[in-house]
Amino acid sequence: MQNIIVLLSLVAPGTASGAAFLIYNQDARANGMGMAVASSIDNPSAVFYNPAQLPYRKGFGGSFGNTVIIPATYFEDSRTGKKTYAKAATHRLPSVFIKYTEKDLSFGLGVFSPFGLSTQWPDNWTGKYAITFAEIKTTFVNPVIAYRVNDFLSLGFGISLVQSSVTMKNAVDLSSIGLSDGRASLKGDGEGVGYNAGCTITLPAEFTLAFTYRSATPIRYKGKASLYMPPPLASSATRASTRITLPFLAAFGLAKDVGPLTLEGDILYTGWSSLRGYSVASDDKTADAYYSKKWRNVPSFAFGFNYRWTKSFEIRGGYMHDRSPVPAQTLGPELPDATRNIFTLGTTIGNGPFKVDLGYQATFFEKADSTRSAALPRGTYGNFAHLIFVSLIYNR
């Protein structure tokens, strides 16, 4: 049962596209600008990035996007120098946004996944007793309303209904009694409610200032922890639960239009201290425990440009410095996170109601050393990720 307790401590897997397991890449246009768009986003994905931007474009609009994430992750054991690579995986994360603006009032709706992804290691790797598979998924359904108060100020507000699931697996060491490994697994589901808000301020000299906030969201997970044992040992299972709070996200953006060129810089601040620690409770009390994560709030910095070359063709690029909230003493194979340097490119093709946005992101992770307890693997984690973005946009 101790291995089930270890398993329950792994709640945040993934090689994602924002610090820790935040996925800030919800739109190809936004991503092409290095995600520095709080003050300049002009399509329906403003539901996510800043709902106060919605009233600046009249009529009906919709977008369907798909993000393809191709990560590469490895672990180098500090004792043996051996490298182990996580199993190759391609993740696809769709998103849908719609909006309608009549005069100065806008309504919008977004369905997207801003937290998640997974990590899978070989069944026989050195850290198999800590983790072999970890996955967290979230789906946000986010209706919003926005109002342009005057020529200088616009406000937006929304509610997020959140569904989430978590799956964890690891091996169980039975060598001391002469048996082959057992297996432990955890599956659970949860739900929560949060909100988001934003404001846009139009300044002189073609400057635009914006502030957005997406609240922390508590999720209560309930599920089953199972222990599968080889004969003659008996397998067992117990119901277990835990409460995890997804972090708040605040963004401050300043944009400047210079003819067909738009420039923007954003500061993002993510409240990862919501994961400084948490408790696990089980029906039979065998998995009851408190786990310290010591995650910290972190700022990130994004810069981007967009150039309207013609009415039917735009190009853009950007950079984000994305800091990791995970300290060395709690860094592990379930979330081999590190500070990232992100470079992006993108384009828009089309004129009229339909347009296509395309984007690419190269994510360079700094190497990260783990100093976790001797019972878990110690060494260095390395990551790199390609991301490809496509969004189909309709406005009339």
N, C-alpha and C positions, 0 to 999 in steps of 0.2 A: 504493500500500500504506500510505502514511502515514495516509490517511483511515480505513483499517481499524484502525490503531493508536488513533486518536482514538475510533473507535467502541467499541473494547474497553474504554476507560476509563469508559464509562457503565454503571454496574452497579446503580443504585438509583433507578429511575424511580418516579413516582407522586405523586398528591395524596391522601395517606392520612389516617387519623383519629387518628394518634398522631405523635410527633415523627419526622421523616424519613419512612421508609416502614413504620413500625410501625402495625398495625391492632389497637388494644386493644379494639375494639368487637366482642365475640363473643357478646353476649347482650342482649336488649332490656331486661330488668330492670336489669342492671348498667349499661347505658348510660344509662338513665333517671336513675340516681343519680350521673351524672357520672363513672362508672367507679370510684367510691369504695366498693368492696364487698369488699375482702380479708377483713374481719372479720365481714361480715353476709350474704354470698351464701348463699341457702338452696335453690338449685335445682341440677340436674345440671351447669350451666356452671361450678360450683366446680372441676371437672376442670381448667379453664384458670386461673381466678382464685385458687383456694386449695383444693387437694384435701383439706386437713385439715378443711374444713367439711362434707365428705360424711357423716361418721357422725352428724351432728346431726339427720338426717332419715332415718327407717327405711324399709325396703322398697325397691321398684323405682321408678325414675324415669327419664324421658327427655325430651329437648327437641330440637325442630327449629327453627332460626332462620334468618332471611334478613335481611341488611343491604343496603340500597340506598344507594349513594353517588353523589351528583350534584355533581361539582366544577365550578368555573368558574375558569380560570386565564388571566392575561394577562402580557405582557411589554411594557414601555415603553422604547424605545431611548433611551439617554442622549444620543445625537448628534442624532437627528432628532425625538424626541418622539413618534414613531409608536407606537401600541399594536397589538400582535398578540395575538389570542386563540387559545388552544389549542382544538382541535376538541372540541365537546361530546361527552360520553360518560356513560353511566350504568353503574355497576359493581354487580354483585350477588354477594354473598359469603355462601354458605350455611354453616351449622355444625350439627353433630349431637353431642349428648352423651347418654350413658346411665350409670346408676349402680345399684348394688344394695348395700343395707346390711342385715346380719344381726347383731343385738346391737350390738357396738362396732366391727365390721369392715366396711369398705366397699371395693368395687371399682368402678372407673369407666373410661370410654373416651370420648375426644373426637376428632372429626375437624374441623379448622378451618384457617383461613389467616390467621396473625397478621402476615405481611409480604407486601407486594405492591402491586398496581395499576399504572397506566400513564399516560404522557403522550404525546399526539400533536399535533404542530404542523403548520400548513399546509406544503405541499410547497415553496412559494416564499417562505417567511418569511426574515427577515434572518439567522437562525441555522441555516439549512438545512444548512450544511456542518458544523455541530456535531451536530445531532440533528433528525430529523423524527419518529421514533417510538422509544419505550423502554418496555419492559414486563418486570416480574419477577413471578413467581408462586411461591407456596409452599403446600404441603399438609402439615400435621402430623397424624400418627396417634399419639395420646397415651394409652396405658393407664396407670392410676394405682391405687394401693392406699393406704388410710388406716385409721388405728386410733385410737380414743378411749381413751387410757391411763387416765384417771380423769375425775372431774367437772370438772377444771380444765384438762386438757391433751389436745389431739388433734394427731396428726402425719399427714402425707401425703407420698407420693413417687411419681413417675412417670417413664417413659421416652418420648421423642419420636422417632419415625421421620419424617424430613423428606425430601420430594421438592421440587425447585425447577427452574424453567426461566427463561431470560432471552432476550429478543429485542430487538435494537437495529437502527435504520436511520438513514442520513444520506445527503445528496447529496455528490458528489465534483466539485470545481471543475476543469473542463477548458478554461476560457475562454482561458487563456494559449496554447493550441494551436489555438484556433478551433473547438472542438467543444462540443456541448451537455453538460450535466452527466451524469456517471455516477452509480451508486448503490452504496453499501456496506451490507452487512447482516451481522448476527451472530446465530446461534441456538445455544443450548447448554442442557444439562441437567446437574443435579447432585443429590447426595443427602448426607445427614448424619444424625448421631445426637446428641441432647441429652437433658437431664433437667429435671424440675421438682420442687420440694419446698415444703412449707408447714407452718406450725404455728399453732394457735389456742389462746389462753390465756383462760380465763374468769376475770374479776376480780370483786371485790365491787361492789355498787351498780349492777348491770346493765351493766358495762363489758366489752367484749371486745377483746382485743389479738391481732393477727395479723402474721405475717411470711411472705412467699412469695419464691421465687427460681426463675427460669427461666434455665437455663444458656445461655452462648454456644454457637453451633452452627456449626462449620466446614463449608462446602459447597465441594466440588471440581467446578467446571463444566467440561465438555468439549463442544466443538461445532465449528462451521465458520464461518469468516469469509470472506465472498464479496465480490468486486468485479465489478460489472456495468458494462462499458464500451461506448460507442457505436462502431460501425464507423468506421475500420478497426482500432481497438484491440481487443485480445483480453481477454476476461474471465478472472478467475483466482479461485482459492479455496485456502485453507489451513486445516488443523485447528489449533485453538487451545484453550488452557485457562487457567483462573485459579482461585484459591482465595479465597473470600470468607467471612468469619466473621460470621454474624448475631449481634447483640449479646445480652448477658445482660440480664435485667430483674428488678429487685428491688422489692418493694413492702412498705411498712409501713403498717398500718391500725389505727385505734382507733375502735370503735363504741360507742354508748350507746343503750339502750332506755329510753324514757320513755313507759310505757303503750303505746298503739298506734303511737307515733312512734319510728322508728329514725334516728339521726344517725350519720354516719361521715365521717372525714377520713383521706385516704391520702397518703403520699409515695411517688412512683415514681422509681426511679433506673435509667437505661438506659445500658448500656455501649457507646456508639457509638464509642469509641476503637478498637474492633476494626476500624474502617474508616479508620484514619489513613493507610493505604497498602496496596498489594498489587502483585503482579507478574503479568505475562502472558507465557506461553510459547507458541510456535507451532512446527509441524513444520519449516518452512523458515527459521526464525529471523527472518523479516522483521517480525514483530509483537512480538518480545520487548521488554519495557519494564517500568519501575516507575512507578506512579502514586501521587502524594501527594494525599490527600483532607483530612487534618488534622481529621477529625471528632472531637468531644469528648464525654465523658460528661456527661449533663445530668439534673437533677432536674425533676420535674413535680409539681404539687399538685392534689389532687381533693377535692371536698366534695359530700356528697349527703344527701338525706333520703328516707324512705319512710313514708307514713302509711296505716295500715290503717283505712280509713273504715268498711267493713263486712266481713263474712266473704267477700263476693264482689266487693269493689271496693277497690283501693288506688291512691294517687297518689304520684308521686315527682318529684324534680327535682335538678339538680346543676350543678356548675361545675368545669371543669378549666383550669388554666394550664399549657400544654404547650410547653416550650422546645425550640427547634430546635438540633440539634448541628452544623449546617453553617455554617462561617465564610464571610464575604463572598468571600474569595479563591478558594474552590472551589465557590461557588454557581453553578449553571448550569441550562439548560433541561431537562435530563434529570430533575432533582429540584428544582423551584423551591420549596424549603421555607422556612418562616418560623415564628417563635413564634406559637402559636395561643391564643385565648381561646374556650373551648368552653362552650356553654350547652345543657342537656338537660332534657327533660320525658318523663314516662312514666306508664303506668297498667297495672294488672292487672285483668282482668275474668274472673269465673268462680268457682264454688264446687264442690267435689268433686274428682275425680281430674284433670279437664281444666281448664286455665286458658290464657288468652291474654295475653301481655305485648306492649304496644305502646310505641314510643318515637320521639322525634324529637331531632335534634341540629343546632344551628347552629354552624358552625365559622368564626370570624373570624380570618383570618391578618393579622399585621402586615406592612406592606410591607417587602420585602427587597432591598437593593442588591447587585449582583454586581460584583466588581472583578477578574474573571478576566482572563487574558491577552488582548491585543488581537486575537488570532486567533479569539476566541470572543465572542459578543455581550455587551456591557456595558449595564447598565440596571437597571430596577427590576421585580421580579416582584410580582404581586398575586394572591391566591387567596380564594375563599370556597367552602364546601361545605355542602350539605344532606345529612343522613343520616336515613333512615327505617328503623325496626326492627320486626320482627314475630317473636315466638317462641311456639310452641305447646308447652305444658308438660303432662306427665303424671306424676302421683305416686300410688302406692297402697301 
